[in-house]
């Protein structure tokens, strides 16, 4: 599938079309680390506003650092087996069922590198749930069940040199030295990116976000 260059404004319009009053649709945004999926998801949700859209990140289901250390997975945080995929699937089912007054979803605190339970309320009358994360279109294990719970999926693409630069700067901003930041970017992050890209063809839209003219 060829990538399409679209502005954020055009993507907001596409998302708005899914937000039918009285209904509930789930839009998934995915892509490799550093591609800009979180930035795009936040921009779309902000443009639509809380009456139309709730943003529910997959990262809210990161296992705690204590658990990852106990299971000897802390140095691979971000890999598929460092998330509570069952909890994420259960949340998506609840959101799609659309039969509760409010569903409370977890969030992820980047400053503390930990998940926060029940941090995002999703009221019944919000017609669009936007969820973003690495493994929405991955066909490995229970992750393969996520795609069928999405009404539409977008895969955000970006050239590798820019992705790598962004990731290195992000890791440095969170306290890593430069050498460690580069090592994590080209190690764990790139291993995960290789898995994520295999789900690219399952997306309804492959997009390269462009700036407005």
N, C-alpha and C positions, 0 to 999 in steps of 0.2 A: 504494500500500500504506500502510495506517495504521500509525503508530508504536505500539508497546506499551510501557507503563511497567513495568519489572521491576527487582527488587533484584539486587544482585550475587549474593546467595545463590541466587536462582532461576536466574540465568545459569550459576552454577557447576554446579548440578544438571543443567542442559541440556547443558553441556559434558561432564560426567561420563558421561552416557549414550552419548557418542560413543567413550569410551575403553574399547573392548572388549579384554579381555586376549588377547594373542597377535596382535592385529591392528594396523592403523595407519590412523588417520583424520587428516585435515587440516582444521582449523577456521580460517576467515579472519575477521578483525575489521577493518572499515574505517569510514570516515567522514571528514568534512572536518577540516582542521587545527583543533585546539583543542576538538574535540567530546568528547574523553575516551577515545578508543579505546585509547591506550597504557596509561592508568591502569586501564581495565577489563581489558585483556589481562593485565597484571601481577597484578591481584587474582585473576583466575580461575586463572592458572598457579600462584600461591602457594597458593591454597586447595586445588588438586588435588595439589600436591606433585610433586617431580621424578620419582617413580616412574611417575606417570600422564601427566604433561604436560611438554613442552619448548616454551618460548617462543622463536620465531625471527622477529625483526622484519625487515620489508622494508627498513627504514632501513640495515641492514647492507650494502646494495648501493648506497648513495650513492657516486657517483664522488668521487675525492679532490679536495680544494680546488685542488691544483696542476693537475689535469686540467681542472677547471672554469674556472680562470683561463686556461689555454692555449686552451681552446675558447670563451672569452668568454661563459661561462654562470654565473659565480660569483654574479652579482647575481640569478640566478633559481634558486638552489639550492633543491631541493624540487619543481621542475617535473618532469614525466614524463621529459624527455630529460636529466635530471641523475642518472639511476640506470642501473646495469647490469642492464637488464631481462632480458637473455639469461642472465646469471649467476643471477638470481633464479629464472627458469623452470627452469634446469638443477638447482638445488637442490631445488625442489619435486618434480621428477621423481625425483630420487634418494631423497627422503624417502618418496614414495609407493611406489617400487619395493620398499622395505623388505627389501633383500637385502644390506646391509652391516652389519657389527658395530657401527659407529658412523659417523655423518656429522657433520662439523664445519661449522657455519654461522658466518657473520660476524655481528658485533654493531656497534652504533653508539655511540660515545663522545660524548655531548652536551657534556661539559666541554671536549673538544678539537675538537669539530665534525668528527670524522673516523671512518671505518669501521675496524674491527679484524678482520682475517681470522682464520678458524678459531677463533673465541673461544667458540662455544657447541657443546658435544658433544651429539649426539642419539643415545643408545644404541638398539640394535635393539629392546630390550624395552619402550621407552616407547610406549604405544599411541596417544597423542594429540599431534599437533604443532599448536600455536596460532601462527599467523602474523598479524601486524597491520601495516597501512600504508595509505597514501592510495589506491593505485591498483588494489586487488585486484579491483574490479568495473568498471574502466574499459574501454571498448570501442575505445580508440584504439591502433592499431599492435599490437605484440607483447603489450602489456598485456592485450589481449582474450583471451589464452590462459590467464591466471591463473585465472579463475573456474571453468574446467572441471577444474582440479586441486584444487579445494576440495570436501570432502564437505558442508560447511555454511558459510554466510557470514552474518555479522551486520553491519548498518549502524548505527553509533551516531550519534544525532541530538541536537542541542542548539540552543537559540535563538541567533541570530546575535549579539545584544549580549553575551551571556555568553561566547561563543566568542571574540569580538574582544577582550574584556577579558583573558581568559586568555592569548591569544596575545601581546598587547602586554606583559603582565607577564613572560611567558616570555622574550621577546626582550630585555627590559630586564635580566632576571636573567643573561643571557648577554653582557652588556656593551654593548648598544645604548643610546643616549640615547633619551629619550621620543619625540621627533619622528621619529627613524629607526624606532623600534619600531612606531609607529602607521603610518608609511608602508609598512613591510614587511607588516604585518597587512592593511592595506586594499589593498595592491598585489599582490605576488607570492602571498601566502597566499590572498587572495580570488579571484584568477584560478584558482588550483589548486582551490579549493573549488567553483567553478562547474563544473569538469570532473568532479570527484568526485561531485557530487550527481546527475549524469546516470546514474550507475550504481546509484542507490538502489533502483530497481524490480527489479534483478537479485538483490537480497539475499533470503535465506530468512527473515530476521527484521530488521525495523527497530525499534530499541529506544531508548527514553529511560531511562537508568539513574536509578532513584529510591532515595532513602535508605530504610532499613528503618523500619517503623512503631515 
